Each structure stands twice: as structure tokens, then as C-alpha cells.
Amino acid sequence: MRKHPLTPMTDAKLVRALQAQMQRVGLVDHCTVAAGEAAIRARIAELQADGVGMAIVDDVSHEAPLPILLACIFVESEVRHGTA
């Protein structure tokens, strides 16, 4: 993608690439994801407390999608019910 004629991507760090377009972007790294749903929820809560409105989740395994999904559903539920 570095030499793409319309949208070259010279920086492999997606957080930095998105921050150039948005205000606050955070990262839930692969170590946090590997620690499971509770760790993912805790990291999302940290990012929210810091005013981050969007996060990239670094998934490097086939087992990670379910804990990520469950954490996001939990956070979304808290946001909808005003407990976040």
C-alpha cells in the first residue's frame, strides 16, 4: 500500500494514520486481547476515560473475535443504559 497511486500509506501504524483524520484514536493491543474479555473491557474503559472515541483492536489469533465481541457488547450496553 505504500506506493498506491491514489491513497499511499507510508505509515504502518493505523492509530497514527487515523489520528491524522480524527481527534482521538486508541489501541487495544494484542497482549490485552490475549488476556481476555475482562481485560479488553478494562482497556476500553481506560480509553473512554481519556476521551478516546474510537479504538483499533489488535487481533492476532483465531480465538480473539469472541472475547472482543463480548467486550464490545458489554460496553455498548453500559453506554446505552448510562452506566459507562
C-alpha positions as CSV (number, residue, x, y, z in Angstrom):
1,M,0.0,0.0,0.0
2,R,3.0,2.3,0.4
3,K,3.0,3.0,-3.4
4,H,-0.7,3.0,-4.1
5,P,-1.4,5.7,-6.7
6,L,-4.4,7.2,-5.0
7,T,-4.0,6.5,-1.3
8,P,-0.4,5.7,-0.4
9,M,0.1,4.5,3.1
10,T,3.6,5.4,4.3
11,D,3.0,4.7,8.0
12,A,2.1,1.2,9.1
13,K,0.7,2.4,12.5
14,L,-3.1,2.6,12.0
15,V,-3.6,4.6,15.1
16,R,-1.3,7.4,13.8
17,A,-2.9,7.2,10.3
18,L,-6.4,7.6,11.8
19,Q,-5.4,10.3,14.2
20,A,-4.4,12.4,11.2
21,Q,-8.1,12.3,10.2
22,M,-9.7,12.3,13.6
23,Q,-9.1,13.6,17.1
24,R,-8.5,10.7,19.5
25,V,-7.8,7.1,18.4
26,G,-6.7,4.4,20.9
27,L,-5.4,0.9,20.7
28,V,-6.4,-2.3,22.4
29,D,-3.1,-4.2,21.9
30,H,-2.7,-8.0,21.2
31,C,-1.5,-8.6,24.8
32,T,-4.7,-7.1,26.2
33,V,-6.8,-9.1,23.8
34,A,-4.9,-12.3,24.7
35,A,-5.8,-11.6,28.4
36,G,-9.5,-11.9,27.6
37,E,-12.8,-10.2,27.7
38,A,-12.4,-8.5,31.1
39,A,-9.0,-7.0,30.1
40,I,-10.5,-5.8,26.9
41,R,-13.4,-4.1,28.7
42,A,-10.9,-2.5,31.2
43,R,-8.8,-1.1,28.4
44,I,-11.9,0.3,26.6
45,A,-12.9,1.9,29.9
46,E,-9.4,3.5,30.2
47,L,-9.7,4.8,26.6
48,Q,-13.1,6.2,27.2
49,A,-11.9,7.9,30.4
50,D,-9.1,9.5,28.4
51,G,-11.7,10.9,25.9
52,V,-10.9,8.4,23.1
53,G,-13.9,7.9,20.9
54,M,-12.5,5.1,18.6
55,A,-10.1,2.2,19.1
56,I,-8.3,-0.3,17.0
57,V,-8.3,-3.8,18.4
58,D,-5.2,-5.8,17.5
59,D,-6.3,-9.4,16.9
60,V,-3.6,-11.9,16.1
61,S,-5.3,-15.2,16.9
62,H,-8.4,-17.1,15.8
63,E,-9.7,-17.2,19.4
64,A,-9.8,-13.5,19.9
65,P,-13.0,-12.5,18.0
66,L,-15.4,-13.9,20.6
67,P,-13.9,-12.1,23.6
68,I,-13.6,-8.9,21.6
69,L,-17.3,-9.1,20.6
70,L,-18.4,-9.9,24.1
71,A,-16.4,-6.9,25.5
72,C,-17.9,-4.6,22.9
73,I,-21.4,-5.7,23.5
74,F,-20.9,-5.2,27.3
75,V,-19.5,-1.7,26.7
76,E,-22.3,-0.8,24.3
77,S,-24.9,-2.0,26.8
78,E,-23.3,0.2,29.5
79,V,-23.3,3.2,27.2
80,R,-27.0,2.7,26.2
81,H,-28.0,2.4,29.9
82,G,-25.9,5.3,31.1
83,T,-23.6,3.3,33.4
84,A,-20.4,3.9,31.4
